[in-house]
């Protein structure tokens, strides 16, 4: 099991998630992606909903462990005009 966690195609899983979000009108762009031993880190991602800028995520770390997963999101800056979303 440890072998699967260490050598899982984390980058491909991320791009699959990005594709699924895109089909719902959510786009992630300008992100810096880094795969590490137990997960992934994403920095400086800009989030758009139906081509409207929504937020910038400074840091997102996902750790994939055997019994549980940890998702840590730091510093989300929402756009000032986010109240225009329907």
Secondary structure as a PSIPRED ss2 file (coil, helix, strand):
# PSIPRED VFORMAT (PSIPRED V4.0)

   1 X C   1.000  0.000  0.000
   2 X H   0.000  1.000  0.000
   3 X H   0.000  1.000  0.000
   4 X H   0.000  1.000  0.000
   5 X H   0.000  1.000  0.000
   6 X H   0.000  1.000  0.000
   7 X H   0.000  1.000  0.000
   8 X C   1.000  0.000  0.000
   9 X C   1.000  0.000  0.000
  10 X H   0.000  1.000  0.000
  11 X H   0.000  1.000  0.000
  12 X H   0.000  1.000  0.000
  13 X H   0.000  1.000  0.000
  14 X H   0.000  1.000  0.000
  15 X H   0.000  1.000  0.000
  16 X H   0.000  1.000  0.000
  17 X H   0.000  1.000  0.000
  18 X H   0.000  1.000  0.000
  19 X H   0.000  1.000  0.000
  20 X H   0.000  1.000  0.000
  21 X H   0.000  1.000  0.000
  22 X H   0.000  1.000  0.000
  23 X C   1.000  0.000  0.000
  24 X C   1.000  0.000  0.000
  25 X C   1.000  0.000  0.000
  26 X E   0.000  0.000  1.000
  27 X E   0.000  0.000  1.000
  28 X E   0.000  0.000  1.000
  29 X E   0.000  0.000  1.000
  30 X C   1.000  0.000  0.000
  31 X C   1.000  0.000  0.000
  32 X E   0.000  0.000  1.000
  33 X E   0.000  0.000  1.000
  34 X E   0.000  0.000  1.000
  35 X E   0.000  0.000  1.000
  36 X E   0.000  0.000  1.000
  37 X C   1.000  0.000  0.000
  38 X C   1.000  0.000  0.000
  39 X E   0.000  0.000  1.000
  40 X E   0.000  0.000  1.000
  41 X E   0.000  0.000  1.000
  42 X E   0.000  0.000  1.000
  43 X E   0.000  0.000  1.000
  44 X E   0.000  0.000  1.000
  45 X E   0.000  0.000  1.000
  46 X E   0.000  0.000  1.000
  47 X E   0.000  0.000  1.000
  48 X E   0.000  0.000  1.000
  49 X E   0.000  0.000  1.000
  50 X C   1.000  0.000  0.000
  51 X C   1.000  0.000  0.000
  52 X E   0.000  0.000  1.000
  53 X E   0.000  0.000  1.000
  54 X E   0.000  0.000  1.000
  55 X E   0.000  0.000  1.000
  56 X E   0.000  0.000  1.000
  57 X E   0.000  0.000  1.000
  58 X E   0.000  0.000  1.000
  59 X E   0.000  0.000  1.000
  60 X E   0.000  0.000  1.000
  61 X E   0.000  0.000  1.000
  62 X E   0.000  0.000  1.000
  63 X E   0.000  0.000  1.000
  64 X E   0.000  0.000  1.000
  65 X C   1.000  0.000  0.000
  66 X C   1.000  0.000  0.000
  67 X C   1.000  0.000  0.000
  68 X C   1.000  0.000  0.000
  69 X E   0.000  0.000  1.000
  70 X E   0.000  0.000  1.000
  71 X E   0.000  0.000  1.000
  72 X E   0.000  0.000  1.000
  73 X E   0.000  0.000  1.000
  74 X E   0.000  0.000  1.000
  75 X E   0.000  0.000  1.000
  76 X E   0.000  0.000  1.000
  77 X E   0.000  0.000  1.000
  78 X E   0.000  0.000  1.000
  79 X C   1.000  0.000  0.000
  80 X H   0.000  1.000  0.000
  81 X H   0.000  1.000  0.000
  82 X H   0.000  1.000  0.000
  83 X H   0.000  1.000  0.000
  84 X H   0.000  1.000  0.000
  85 X C   1.000  0.000  0.000
  86 X C   1.000  0.000  0.000
